[in-house]
């Protein structure tokens, strides 16, 4: 199972948010996923319509803890996979009851908004995944399709 919360505050919708999930679907894992990244359950592709005046939105993605995900990865415009559910990106991975919660933020028109436009819509295809801990924190060598933390 996968549950997405938009306008999230610690996994719950904030009382004053008006962001609407317009589209959510599970897709196949892209063939160019880095070898060290073990995607769990496919690519979660979603599109949200932001509350007017909102430029950055917080999300929580709930996944089965049995999948052992330790991050939520999205590809930026340079084709680099980045873990948005990590401290450098103001995200986190939290055990929440019987689920694992991946918290992350995306800016409208920013590096992780796939449509690339500041238009009140965030489009984000990413994946809950497990990265072997022995390589977490190593910088990418700058080649396409690599992972950066």
Backbone as JSON, one array per atom type, in Angstrom:
{
  "sequence": "XXXXXXXXXXXXXXXXXXXXXXXXXXXXXXXXXXXXXXXXXXXXXXXXXXXXXXXXXXXXXXXXXXXXXXXXXXXXXXXXXXXXXXXXXXXXXXXXXXXXXXXXXXXXXXXXXXXXXXXXXXXXXXXXXXXXXXXXXXXXXXXXXXXXX",
  "N": [[0.82, -1.19, 0.0], [0.29, 2.32, -0.49], [0.12, 5.59, 0.68], [-0.53, 8.95, 0.13], [-0.07, 12.12, 1.54], [-0.88, 15.42, 1.13], [0.08, 18.79, 1.85], [1.1, 18.34, 4.35], [1.58, 18.04, 7.85], [3.6, 16.64, 9.96], [2.66, 14.21, 8.94], [-0.08, 14.45, 8.85], [-2.87, 16.1, 7.29], [-2.63, 19.63, 7.12], [-4.65, 22.0, 8.85], [-5.3, 24.34, 7.48], [-4.67, 23.98, 4.83], [-5.12, 23.9, 1.28], [-4.36, 22.4, -0.77], [-4.74, 20.13, -3.42], [-4.81, 16.75, -4.35], [-4.53, 15.87, -7.55], [-3.9, 13.82, -9.24], [-2.75, 10.49, -8.93], [-0.66, 7.77, -9.25], [0.71, 4.46, -9.55], [3.6, 3.47, -11.18], [5.73, 1.59, -13.43], [9.12, 0.85, -12.53], [11.64, 3.01, -13.71], [13.97, 2.15, -16.33], [16.49, 3.29, -16.08], [17.2, 3.56, -13.43], [19.49, 4.0, -10.76], [21.81, 1.37, -9.99], [22.39, 0.85, -7.28], [20.19, 1.66, -5.92], [17.37, 0.4, -4.55], [14.32, 0.14, -5.6], [11.03, 0.15, -4.3], [8.12, -1.29, -4.92], [7.5, 0.26, -7.15], [7.22, 3.29, -9.15], [5.98, 6.21, -7.76], [3.84, 8.36, -8.99], [2.67, 11.62, -8.98], [0.38, 14.41, -9.09], [-0.27, 17.6, -7.93], [-2.51, 20.26, -7.12], [-1.87, 23.4, -6.07], [-2.7, 25.45, -3.21], [-3.78, 28.77, -3.86], [-1.17, 31.16, -3.91], [0.65, 29.57, -2.62], [3.9, 28.21, -2.75], [5.64, 26.23, -2.11], [5.28, 22.9, -1.07], [4.51, 20.55, 1.53], [4.85, 17.05, 1.9], [3.75, 13.76, 2.83], [4.51, 10.44, 2.51], [3.17, 7.39, 3.01], [4.29, 4.14, 3.55], [4.63, 0.55, 3.47], [6.33, -0.76, 6.2], [7.73, -3.13, 5.97], [8.98, -3.07, 3.57], [11.33, -1.76, 3.97], [12.18, 0.82, 3.24], [14.4, 3.57, 3.02], [14.27, 6.12, 2.19], [12.96, 8.7, -0.04], [13.13, 9.05, -3.35], [13.65, 11.31, -6.0], [14.11, 12.4, -9.36], [16.14, 15.02, -10.44], [16.42, 17.94, -12.61], [18.86, 17.57, -13.8], [19.08, 14.95, -14.15], [19.77, 13.52, -11.92], [19.35, 11.41, -9.17], [17.8, 12.11, -6.11], [17.49, 11.99, -2.58], [14.77, 13.11, -1.15], [13.59, 12.75, 1.3], [15.39, 13.25, 3.33], [17.64, 14.71, 5.71], [19.3, 16.88, 4.61], [17.56, 17.94, 2.74], [15.44, 18.87, 4.17], [13.76, 16.82, 4.91], [12.49, 13.65, 6.21], [12.53, 10.28, 7.56], [10.2, 8.36, 9.21], [8.97, 6.16, 11.69], [5.63, 5.51, 11.95], [3.15, 4.56, 13.74], [1.8, 1.67, 12.39], [3.02, 2.05, 9.99], [5.53, 3.29, 7.68], [6.7, 6.49, 7.38], [7.48, 8.84, 4.94], [8.68, 11.93, 4.78], [8.71, 14.94, 2.91], [9.54, 17.88, 0.93], [8.47, 19.9, -1.82], [9.15, 22.35, -4.24], [7.16, 24.47, -6.21], [7.82, 24.61, -9.58], [10.45, 24.22, -9.02], [13.57, 22.32, -8.75], [12.65, 19.69, -8.46], [10.11, 19.55, -9.39], [8.51, 18.14, -11.88], [7.24, 19.27, -14.13], [8.46, 21.68, -14.4], [7.53, 24.29, -14.32], [6.4, 27.31, -12.74], [3.48, 27.23, -11.81], [1.42, 26.7, -10.07], [0.99, 24.04, -9.93], [2.31, 20.96, -8.96], [4.22, 18.4, -10.23], [5.3, 15.21, -9.72], [7.22, 12.46, -10.11], [8.41, 9.89, -8.26], [10.22, 7.58, -6.09], [9.79, 5.39, -3.34], [12.43, 3.96, -1.7], [15.2, 1.74, -1.03], [18.44, 2.33, -0.06], [21.59, 0.97, 0.04], [23.2, 1.05, 3.13], [25.95, 1.17, 3.29], [26.85, 2.84, 1.31], [25.57, 5.22, 1.6], [25.67, 8.68, 1.67], [27.9, 9.05, 0.12], [29.18, 11.08, -2.43], [27.92, 11.79, -5.69], [29.6, 10.98, -8.77], [29.08, 12.72, -10.68], [28.15, 11.83, -13.1], [25.46, 11.15, -15.37], [22.38, 9.75, -14.24], [23.13, 8.94, -11.72], [23.28, 8.89, -8.09], [22.68, 11.35, -5.66], [23.15, 12.68, -2.44]],
  "CA": [[0.0, 0.0, 0.0], [0.94, 3.63, -0.48], [-0.8, 6.69, 0.94], [0.11, 10.26, 0.0], [-0.72, 13.25, 2.21], [-0.39, 16.72, 0.67], [-0.15, 19.8, 2.88], [1.34, 17.52, 5.53], [2.28, 18.45, 9.07], [3.85, 15.39, 10.67], [1.87, 13.12, 8.39], [-1.52, 14.77, 8.84], [-3.15, 17.32, 6.52], [-2.76, 20.82, 7.96], [-6.03, 22.49, 8.88], [-5.53, 25.46, 6.57], [-4.16, 23.75, 3.48], [-6.13, 23.68, 0.26], [-3.74, 21.64, -1.85], [-5.57, 19.0, -3.85], [-4.15, 15.74, -5.16], [-5.3, 15.75, -8.79], [-3.56, 12.56, -9.92], [-1.81, 9.64, -8.21], [-0.62, 6.44, -9.85], [1.92, 3.67, -9.45], [4.13, 3.13, -12.49], [6.89, 0.7, -13.4], [10.41, 1.48, -12.24], [12.34, 3.34, -14.96], [15.15, 1.3, -16.54], [17.74, 3.99, -15.78], [17.37, 3.73, -11.99], [20.84, 3.56, -10.36], [21.86, -0.02, -9.49], [22.45, 0.8, -5.82], [18.89, 2.1, -5.4], [16.39, -0.67, -4.64], [12.98, 0.73, -5.58], [10.08, -0.73, -3.64], [6.73, -1.14, -5.32], [7.31, 1.07, -8.34], [7.34, 4.74, -9.15], [4.77, 6.9, -7.34], [3.74, 9.58, -9.78], [1.51, 12.39, -8.54], [0.24, 15.82, -9.49], [-1.1, 18.33, -6.97], [-2.86, 21.65, -7.4], [-1.56, 24.13, -4.84], [-3.51, 26.56, -2.75], [-3.24, 30.02, -4.41], [-0.18, 31.82, -3.07], [1.59, 28.58, -2.09], [4.97, 27.93, -3.7], [6.3, 25.0, -1.66], [4.33, 22.07, -0.34], [5.03, 19.43, 2.3], [4.17, 15.79, 1.62], [4.1, 12.55, 3.56], [4.17, 9.23, 1.79], [3.14, 6.24, 3.91], [4.58, 2.88, 2.88], [4.74, -0.63, 4.32], [7.68, -0.82, 6.77], [8.39, -4.37, 5.54], [9.77, -2.75, 2.38], [12.62, -1.25, 4.45], [12.57, 2.05, 2.55], [15.12, 4.54, 3.84], [14.22, 7.42, 1.54], [12.07, 8.95, -1.18], [14.01, 9.59, -4.37], [13.14, 11.94, -7.22], [15.16, 12.81, -10.29], [16.11, 16.46, -10.73], [16.54, 18.27, -14.04], [20.16, 17.13, -14.31], [18.97, 13.49, -14.21], [20.38, 12.99, -10.71], [18.37, 10.94, -8.19], [18.05, 12.74, -4.82], [16.61, 11.55, -1.5], [14.12, 14.27, -0.54], [13.23, 12.41, 2.68], [16.65, 13.27, 4.07], [17.87, 15.97, 6.43], [19.76, 18.0, 3.79], [16.43, 18.48, 1.97], [14.4, 19.14, 5.17], [12.86, 15.67, 4.97], [12.83, 12.64, 7.22], [11.88, 8.98, 7.53], [9.7, 8.19, 10.56], [8.03, 5.07, 11.94], [4.38, 6.15, 12.38], [2.21, 3.46, 13.96], [2.11, 0.47, 11.62], [3.53, 2.48, 8.69], [6.74, 4.07, 7.58], [6.32, 7.78, 6.78], [8.55, 9.55, 4.28], [8.3, 13.35, 4.7], [9.54, 15.71, 1.99], [8.98, 19.14, 0.41], [8.76, 20.19, -3.23], [8.84, 23.72, -4.64], [6.53, 24.64, -7.52], [8.78, 25.11, -10.55], [11.81, 23.93, -8.57], [14.34, 21.23, -9.36], [11.98, 18.4, -8.36], [8.79, 19.67, -10.01], [8.82, 17.61, -13.22], [6.77, 20.12, -15.24], [9.42, 22.78, -14.52], [6.88, 25.59, -14.39], [5.79, 27.86, -11.54], [2.11, 27.36, -12.32], [0.44, 26.24, -9.09], [0.86, 22.58, -10.04], [3.54, 20.2, -8.78], [4.2, 17.07, -10.81], [6.46, 14.56, -9.12], [7.37, 11.01, -10.16], [9.53, 9.46, -7.42], [10.09, 6.23, -5.57], [10.26, 4.98, -2.02], [13.47, 3.0, -2.04], [16.22, 1.4, -0.04], [19.81, 2.5, -0.51], [22.48, 0.27, 0.95], [23.79, 2.0, 4.06], [27.38, 1.28, 3.13], [27.2, 3.9, 0.38], [24.84, 6.45, 1.88], [26.53, 9.81, 1.98], [28.94, 9.25, -0.88], [28.76, 12.0, -3.48], [27.89, 11.33, -7.07], [30.76, 11.37, -9.56], [28.63, 13.72, -11.64], [27.62, 11.23, -14.31], [24.01, 11.04, -15.43], [21.71, 8.58, -13.67], [23.73, 8.57, -10.46], [22.54, 9.29, -6.91], [23.3, 12.4, -4.85], [22.46, 12.76, -1.15]],
  "C": [[0.86, 1.24, 0.0], [-0.14, 4.67, -0.23], [-0.02, 7.99, 0.87], [-0.73, 11.31, 0.72], [-0.08, 14.53, 1.69], [-0.74, 17.76, 1.72], [0.09, 19.19, 4.25], [2.06, 18.27, 6.64], [2.4, 17.2, 9.92], [2.91, 14.27, 10.24], [0.38, 13.36, 8.31], [-1.74, 16.02, 8.0], [-3.29, 18.52, 7.45], [-4.17, 21.38, 7.81], [-6.31, 23.55, 7.83], [-5.04, 25.21, 5.15], [-5.31, 23.49, 2.51], [-5.57, 22.94, -0.94], [-4.56, 20.41, -2.14], [-4.75, 18.04, -4.69], [-5.03, 15.5, -6.38], [-5.07, 14.41, -9.47], [-2.55, 11.8, -9.07], [-1.84, 8.27, -8.85], [0.72, 5.78, -9.6], [2.33, 3.27, -10.85], [5.29, 2.15, -12.32], [8.14, 1.52, -13.11], [11.1, 1.79, -13.56], [13.61, 2.5, -15.1], [16.47, 1.97, -16.18], [17.93, 4.28, -14.29], [18.77, 3.25, -11.6], [20.79, 2.16, -9.73], [21.79, -0.1, -7.98], [21.12, 1.17, -5.16], [17.87, 0.99, -5.63], [14.99, -0.07, -4.48], [11.99, -0.31, -5.07], [8.67, -0.44, -4.13], [6.5, -0.22, -6.5], [7.49, 2.55, -8.11], [5.98, 5.33, -8.74], [4.74, 8.23, -8.06], [2.49, 10.34, -9.33], [1.56, 13.81, -9.07], [-0.69, 16.46, -8.47], [-1.34, 19.75, -7.46], [-2.73, 22.39, -6.08], [-2.62, 25.16, -4.49], [-2.93, 27.84, -3.35], [-2.3, 30.7, -3.41], [0.84, 30.88, -2.45], [2.63, 28.26, -3.15], [5.75, 26.66, -3.37], [5.3, 24.22, -0.85], [5.06, 20.93, 0.37], [4.18, 18.2, 2.02], [4.62, 14.73, 2.6], [3.62, 11.38, 2.73], [4.29, 8.08, 2.79], [3.36, 4.97, 3.1], [4.67, 1.77, 3.93], [6.17, -0.71, 4.88], [8.44, -2.09, 6.38], [9.23, -4.15, 4.28], [11.15, -2.2, 2.72], [13.1, -0.03, 3.67], [13.36, 2.94, 3.51], [15.21, 5.89, 3.14], [13.19, 7.48, 0.44], [12.88, 9.7, -2.22], [13.23, 10.13, -5.56], [14.33, 12.33, -8.07], [15.03, 14.31, -10.54], [16.33, 16.7, -12.22], [17.89, 17.91, -14.65], [20.23, 15.61, -14.38], [19.66, 12.81, -13.04], [19.27, 12.62, -9.72], [18.76, 11.46, -6.81], [17.03, 12.24, -3.8], [16.02, 12.78, -0.81], [13.7, 14.01, 0.91], [14.49, 12.3, 3.52], [16.85, 14.66, 4.67], [18.37, 17.11, 5.56], [18.64, 18.66, 2.97], [15.22, 18.74, 2.86], [13.36, 18.03, 5.23], [13.28, 14.71, 6.06], [12.05, 11.36, 6.94], [11.51, 8.66, 8.96], [8.82, 6.94, 10.63], [6.79, 5.72, 12.56], [3.33, 5.05, 12.52], [2.67, 2.21, 13.23], [2.72, 0.78, 10.25], [4.88, 3.15, 8.82], [6.36, 5.34, 6.82], [7.56, 8.47, 6.22], [8.08, 10.99, 4.08], [9.26, 14.09, 3.78], [8.79, 16.94, 1.52], [9.37, 19.29, -1.04], [8.3, 21.61, -3.53], [8.24, 23.73, -6.04], [7.53, 25.28, -8.47], [10.22, 24.82, -10.19], [12.41, 22.71, -9.23], [13.61, 19.89, -9.36], [10.53, 18.44, -8.83], [8.99, 19.31, -11.48], [8.31, 18.48, -14.36], [7.64, 21.37, -15.41], [8.82, 24.17, -14.56], [6.34, 26.02, -13.04], [4.37, 28.22, -11.92], [1.03, 26.91, -11.34], [0.21, 24.75, -9.13], [2.23, 21.95, -9.84], [3.32, 18.82, -9.36], [5.46, 16.36, -10.35], [6.41, 13.04, -9.24], [8.61, 10.59, -9.36], [9.29, 8.07, -6.89], [10.57, 6.11, -4.14], [11.25, 3.87, -2.3], [14.4, 2.76, -0.86], [17.59, 1.56, -0.7], [20.69, 1.8, 0.5], [23.21, 1.28, 1.82], [25.3, 2.15, 3.88], [27.79, 2.38, 2.16], [26.44, 5.19, 0.62], [25.83, 7.54, 2.27], [27.66, 10.02, 0.99], [28.4, 10.13, -1.99], [28.8, 11.33, -4.85], [29.17, 11.75, -7.78], [30.38, 12.32, -10.68], [28.09, 13.14, -12.93], [26.12, 11.11, -14.23], [23.56, 9.72, -14.81], [22.35, 8.12, -12.36], [22.88, 9.15, -9.32], [23.35, 10.34, -6.15], [22.49, 12.54, -3.58], [22.54, 14.15, -0.6]]
}
